[in-house]
């Protein structure tokens, strides 16, 4: 199937998701925006006077780019795990789509398009709040937040699709979150700086979330490093295609029995 045709059909999948999403727009965006705000308020504002500065930034400023990353991670994972699983298992949305000219590849690409748009918009919303309260030392860097948020959401979403294809019931997503997503969230440099020479600094290189966090931190703080930017962007692209291909193969097995 020509790539243009795949994109056209995938766009219909994305539009369908938006039509459903906007019906409960406030309810849908509230958890994704509220959680980072609460973390920033409780830890950033509460602990900043006690922690002091990290690399020339207050602790609240250190946390700020991580909150954008958190929004992208949770948007990606929950949309492609619980959301995808419900559409696949309980609502039979994809079974209906497969009776048309839409194929499995179109569905997966459509989910990724929708995910990138949603994560980019959510990152924009968080960025605006951070700018208003003065937690972005490099305001121009906030313009890159939506792009980075969308880019890092793709491999994180692929993890959600993989879990949707592998779990046997919806309750098993709790295990995926507890043993995979939560460690990624807490240990990828959002809450404390990482040393590249430590075992943790090496381990997080295998987490797509970490690479997004570093790009957001460099953008927020204005600490540009060309080689590091290329490395993290390349890592996110490799993770996207690698995990995306694996997710496509597993979802195809799930949808085409």
Buried (B, 14 or more C-beta within 10 A) or exposed (E): EEEEEBEEBBBBBBEBBEEBBEEEEEEBBEEBBEBBBEBBEEBBBEBBEEBEEBEEBBBBBBBBBBBBBBBBBBBBBBBBBBBBBEBBBEEEBBEEBBEEEBBBBBBBBBBBBBBBBBBBBBBBBBBEBBBEEEBBBBEEBBEBBBBBBBBBBBBBBBBBBBBBBEBEEBEBBEEBBEEBBEBBBEBBBBBEEBEEEEEEBEBBEEBBBBBBBBBBBBBBBEBEEEEBBEBBBEBBBEBBEEBBEBBBEBBBEBBEE
